[in-house]
Amino acid sequence: MVLGKAGWLATLLEGAVRSHVPPVPPPGASGLTSGRARARAYVGHLLRESGLLYGTPATPAQSHDVEGQPPEDALFLAVMGTFARIALDVAHLMGAADGPRREQLLLLFASLSGRVQDAEALDAHLRARPGTPAPRRLWAHVEDALEKRAVSLGGDPVFGLVLHNGAVYADAQLWGRQALDYFARGHFQTAGAARRAYHSAREKALLAEVLTALACVERTPSYATRRAIRQQVEDLRLPSPLDAELKAAVSRAFARRRPVADIVRQVRSAPMRRLVLEQALLASLVDGRRSLSELAFLRELAAALRVPPGEVERIELEVAEFYVQNRHVVDVFTIGDAAGVLGDERVGVIHDALKKNFHRLMQEVRETGDLSVLLARAARGHSLTPGERRRMREQLLDVARVIPALAIFAAPGGLFLLIALTKLLGINLLPSAFRDEEPEVDARPTGS
């Protein structure tokens, strides 16, 4: 099963259905008489048990056959597999009628990814022609929509927000609610699904605003940081009015600090208050340090959310324990060591180089074969053939002869490209990044 290869979703769902084991109701659910109530209690329990409470399955590599794939692809497939398990568990606990579970899961994924018309078409197909395979075009539509979500999950690995975990948890909550409604009704109900999706989008917008405020507490973000955050906001693909509101709020946060109490004023429910605090605490752990300003922000956030100090300490211990035990998956989209080595002061120098050479850089990359495609594949961890590696090296050197080298790496995600390419090509690009007086880069391999 390879993400991006036609049929990967069908393979994942077939495996999930084939290997599904009926769940054991969580403690305290045995006294519930309603199947829906038992399923609802189970979903809340499973989100915590599986690790999706923090946006990440605790053991992604073991969830499905994902060995050898880039870590972000493996994580995405593990999340999708966990979602499938949740829906199958819900159907069992609710006593839902037997049906083509694979196609029912496809319908739920269509709804999750915003393909509402495809979800409606699948619902009509399942009711009119039960037992027959869904049209291939619907599989292709949903696969494509999910792949786009996978690409956007990480955002920028160095500068951006730690938004992946909160966004996945919001999706997990939405997924559970949609599955509960679908298997209770026995059919897809568009209006209710749209209402729940909008509620989930509001949760993501709130998380993005809180995490942006956290990113701004120490200093005004650099150009690269602002651009990376804006791209992550764009990748959330929120409904138009909500998207515009969030973008405006993020821009204001870059210009001046907004009181935390104002940001979370509309948070009413205890679960949402806890979610916001958990994600802020998790984000503060990922870079390996906490400044006094960050600690003050977290205390202010907890007070604004009306979370008692004792509860804050308990939540923080839970988050820290999960992070320590599962750092390999929480950090999939971060390159904390690289960010620590290079530092904001060097980012500023790289930014200046990019400003001086941006138009030349874009022209050179456009004129240099398939360099941009190969760079993107290398940065995502995909294997390149010897011929592709040789071609990318030659094209990169063509650009490097004209453009000061590290201008290439000043865009969001650029430091990740630098690290990947240094290992991949054996070129020591770092020294010339900070020498304005030298127009050309030393393109010799390291150690020559």
Buried (B, 14 or more C-beta within 10 A) or exposed (E): BBBEEEBBBBBBBBBBBEEBEEBEBBEEBEEBEEBBBBBBBBBBBBBEEBBBBBBBBBEBBEBBBBEEBBBBBBBBBBBBBBBBBBBBBBBBBBEBEEBBBBBBBBBBBBBBBBBBEBBBBBBEBBEEEEEEEBEEEBBBBBBBBBBEBBBBBBBBBBBBBBBBBBBBBBBBBBBBBBBBBBBBEEEBBEEBBBEBBBEBBBBBBBBBBBBBBBBBBEEEBBBBBBBBBBBBBBBBBBBEEBBEBBBEBBBEBBEEEBEBEEBBEEBEEEEBBBBBBBBBBBBBBBBEEEEEEBEEBBEBBBBBBEBEEEBBEEBBEBBEEBBEEBBEBBBBBBBBEBBEEBEBEBBBBBBBBBEBBBEBBEEBBEEBBEBEEBBEBBBBEBEBEEEBBEBBBEBBBBBBEBBBBBBBBBBBBBBBBBBBBBEBBEBBBBEBBBBEEEEEBBBEEEEE
